[in-house]
Amino acid sequence: MEIAVKEWLNEEGEIFLENIGIKKGDVILDFGCGDGPYTIPAAKVVRKEGKVYAIDKDIESMHKLMEIAKTKGLKNIIPIHTKSEESKINLDSESIDAVLLYDVLHYMENLERKKIYEEIYRILKTGGILSVYPKHRKSDEPLWSLSDMELDDVIEEISSRHFYLQRKFYKKLLHNGNYNTGYILNFRKSVLNK
């Protein structure tokens, strides 16, 4: 387990994020960041020209994330502690290039997910990426709120909130400290007719 995490934080995670479209200078939101398995590599990819907002409700995980960032000399991570019942993201409209929504959807009920998609739509720049790892679906270790949803149901739900599926990847990635393979869904923000 520790070997996988070390490999991921030192190189594999950066390669993964670059492959899904994250680049130098981007402003990223890692929603439900935990102790940073995606935040740390994202901060390295965007470099000092970019930044990563790391949002989570677990303050202990966020402290651990910031300790890891400090040991790696990363100064472009901005932690945002949130309460579990909040669906408002305290960031400016159209300020984010990409949102990582990895392994968190199963914690949210349908209405809460819709509110989060609306907030992500608000903060994402036109053409920005919403990258989703919908773990714990019906056919993938089902848990909680995604246990009755298949991958197509997740795609349809997100698409109904003014996003369109740009690309679907099947990749090796880190999940709970171990390597796993799973679907990554990259959506783009659709432009609404006014």
C-alpha positions as CSV (number, residue, x, y, z in Angstrom):
1,M,0.0,0.0,0.0
2,E,2.7,2.5,1.0
3,I,4.7,1.7,-2.2
4,A,1.6,2.5,-4.4
5,V,1.0,5.8,-2.6
6,K,4.7,6.8,-2.8
7,E,4.8,5.9,-6.6
8,W,1.6,7.8,-7.1
9,L,2.6,11.0,-5.3
10,N,6.1,11.0,-6.8
11,E,5.2,10.4,-10.5
12,E,2.3,8.2,-11.4
13,G,-0.4,10.7,-10.2
14,E,1.2,13.5,-12.3
15,I,1.2,11.4,-15.5
16,F,-2.4,10.4,-14.8
17,L,-3.6,14.0,-14.4
18,E,-1.7,15.2,-17.4
19,N,-3.3,12.5,-19.5
20,I,-6.8,13.6,-18.4
21,G,-6.0,17.2,-19.4
22,I,-4.5,19.1,-16.4
23,K,-1.7,21.4,-17.4
24,K,0.8,23.9,-16.1
25,G,-0.9,27.2,-15.0
26,D,-4.3,25.6,-14.4
27,V,-6.5,26.5,-11.4
28,I,-7.9,23.3,-10.0
29,L,-10.5,22.4,-7.4
30,D,-10.1,19.0,-5.8
31,F,-13.6,18.5,-4.2
32,G,-13.5,16.0,-1.4
33,C,-9.7,16.0,-1.4
34,G,-9.1,13.9,1.7
35,D,-5.4,13.7,2.5
36,G,-4.4,14.7,-1.0
37,P,-3.9,11.7,-3.3
38,Y,-4.9,13.9,-6.3
39,T,-4.2,17.4,-4.7
40,I,-0.5,16.7,-4.4
41,P,0.1,15.5,-8.0
42,A,-2.2,18.3,-9.3
43,A,-0.1,20.9,-7.5
44,K,3.0,19.5,-9.1
45,V,1.4,19.5,-12.6
46,V,0.1,23.1,-12.4
47,R,3.4,24.3,-10.9
48,K,3.8,27.6,-9.3
49,E,2.0,29.3,-12.2
50,G,-1.3,27.5,-11.1
51,K,-3.0,26.6,-7.9
52,V,-5.1,23.9,-6.4
53,Y,-8.1,24.5,-4.1
54,A,-8.5,21.5,-1.8
55,I,-12.0,21.2,-0.3
56,D,-13.0,18.7,2.4
57,K,-15.1,18.5,5.5
58,D,-12.5,16.2,7.3
59,I,-10.2,18.7,9.1
60,E,-7.7,15.9,10.1
61,S,-7.3,14.8,6.5
62,M,-6.7,18.4,5.5
63,H,-4.0,18.9,8.1
64,K,-2.3,15.7,6.8
65,L,-2.6,17.0,3.3
66,M,-0.9,20.3,4.2
67,E,1.9,18.5,6.1
68,I,2.6,16.4,3.0
69,A,2.5,19.6,0.8
70,K,5.0,21.2,3.2
71,T,7.4,18.3,3.0
72,K,7.3,18.4,-0.8
73,G,7.8,22.2,-0.9
74,L,4.3,22.8,-2.5
75,K,3.0,26.3,-1.8
76,N,0.2,26.4,-4.4
77,I,-2.4,24.5,-2.4
78,I,-5.2,26.4,-0.8
79,P,-7.2,24.4,1.8
80,I,-10.9,25.1,2.2
81,H,-12.6,23.4,5.1
82,T,-16.3,23.0,4.6
83,K,-19.3,21.7,6.6
84,S,-20.9,18.5,5.3
85,E,-24.3,20.2,4.8
86,E,-22.9,23.0,2.7
87,S,-23.4,22.9,-1.0
88,K,-22.1,26.4,-1.7
89,I,-18.5,26.5,-2.9
90,N,-16.8,29.7,-1.8
91,L,-15.0,30.5,-5.0
92,D,-15.6,33.1,-7.7
93,S,-17.7,32.3,-10.7
94,E,-15.8,31.1,-13.8
95,S,-12.5,31.0,-11.8
96,I,-11.6,27.3,-12.2
97,D,-10.1,25.4,-15.1
98,A,-10.8,21.9,-13.8
99,V,-12.7,20.2,-11.0
100,L,-11.8,16.8,-9.7
101,L,-14.8,15.0,-8.3
102,Y,-13.1,11.7,-7.5
103,D,-14.6,8.9,-5.3
104,V,-17.1,11.3,-3.6
105,L,-20.4,11.0,-5.4
106,H,-21.5,8.0,-3.4
107,Y,-21.5,10.1,-0.2
108,M,-24.2,12.4,-1.6
109,E,-27.9,12.0,-2.1
110,N,-29.4,12.9,-5.5
111,L,-30.4,16.5,-4.5
112,E,-27.1,17.2,-2.9
113,R,-25.3,16.0,-6.1
114,K,-27.4,18.3,-8.2
115,K,-26.6,21.3,-6.0
116,I,-22.9,20.4,-6.3
117,Y,-23.1,20.1,-10.1
118,E,-24.8,23.6,-10.2
119,E,-22.0,25.1,-8.1
120,I,-19.3,23.4,-10.2
121,Y,-21.0,24.8,-13.3
122,R,-20.9,28.3,-11.7
123,I,-17.2,28.3,-10.7
124,L,-15.9,26.5,-13.9
125,K,-14.6,28.5,-16.7
126,T,-16.4,28.1,-20.1
127,G,-14.8,25.0,-21.7
128,G,-13.5,23.9,-18.3
129,I,-13.2,20.2,-17.3
130,L,-15.3,18.4,-14.8
131,S,-13.4,15.1,-14.2
132,V,-15.4,12.5,-12.3
133,Y,-14.3,9.1,-10.9
134,P,-17.7,7.6,-10.0
135,K,-16.5,4.7,-7.8
136,H,-19.0,2.5,-5.9
137,R,-21.6,2.3,-8.6
138,K,-23.9,-0.7,-9.0
139,S,-21.3,-2.7,-11.0
140,D,-18.3,-1.4,-9.1
141,E,-18.2,-2.1,-5.4
142,P,-21.7,-0.6,-4.8
143,L,-22.0,1.7,-1.8
144,W,-24.5,4.2,-0.5
145,S,-26.0,6.7,-2.9
146,L,-24.6,5.2,-6.1
147,S,-25.4,1.6,-5.4
148,D,-28.4,1.6,-7.8
149,M,-26.7,3.6,-10.6
150,E,-24.7,2.3,-13.5
151,L,-22.0,4.3,-15.3
152,D,-24.6,5.5,-18.0
153,D,-26.9,6.7,-15.2
154,V,-24.1,8.8,-13.7
155,I,-23.3,10.3,-17.2
156,E,-27.0,11.1,-17.8
157,E,-27.3,12.7,-14.3
158,I,-24.3,15.0,-14.9
159,S,-25.2,15.7,-18.5
160,S,-28.6,16.9,-17.3
161,R,-26.9,19.7,-15.3
162,H,-25.5,21.5,-18.4
163,F,-22.4,19.4,-19.0
164,Y,-21.5,17.2,-21.9
165,L,-19.3,14.1,-21.8
166,Q,-16.2,14.8,-23.7
167,R,-14.2,11.7,-23.0
168,K,-14.3,8.5,-21.1
169,F,-11.1,6.9,-19.9
170,Y,-10.4,3.5,-18.3
171,K,-7.3,4.0,-16.3
172,K,-5.1,2.8,-13.4
173,L,-5.5,5.2,-10.5
174,L,-5.2,5.3,-6.7
175,H,-8.1,4.4,-4.5
176,N,-7.8,4.1,-0.7
177,G,-4.1,3.7,-0.9
178,N,-4.1,1.0,-3.5
179,Y,-3.9,0.9,-7.3
180,N,-7.3,0.3,-9.0
181,T,-8.6,0.6,-12.5
182,G,-11.8,2.5,-13.2
183,Y,-13.6,4.9,-15.4
184,I,-12.8,8.5,-15.4
185,L,-15.5,10.7,-17.1
186,N,-14.4,14.1,-18.4
187,F,-17.2,16.5,-19.0
188,R,-17.1,20.0,-20.4
189,K,-19.2,23.0,-19.3
190,S,-21.9,23.6,-21.9
191,V,-22.7,27.2,-22.8
192,L,-26.3,28.1,-21.9
193,N,-28.3,30.3,-24.3
194,K,-29.3,33.5,-22.6
